[in-house]
Amino acid sequence: MLEYLKKLLAKRNAKLNELKKRNSESEDLNEVRSLGIEISEITEEIRGLEAQIADLEAAENNDEGTE
């Protein structure tokens, strides 16, 4: 599960970077607004994934410490 989440996080970060690049290059106001919304949504997804990964890593570390 942890590896899956890390791969998903890497994909989301790549998507975020792509959107930021498109946003900075765009001259269309509507596209910039739309990209801004998408960037915000993906940023929230990334925060959630990072929190899940941290929780799983902490649980794994606790399990290793109790064995």
BELTA-V839964 format. One record per run of one state. SS is the DSSP state (2 for helix, 1 for strand, 0 for the rest). FROM is the first residue (numbers start at 1). TO is the last residue. If there is no record, write none. Layout:
# BELTA-V839964
SS;FROM;TO
SS;FROM;TO
This chain:
# BELTA-V839964
0;1;1
2;2;25
0;26;28
2;29;66
0;67;67
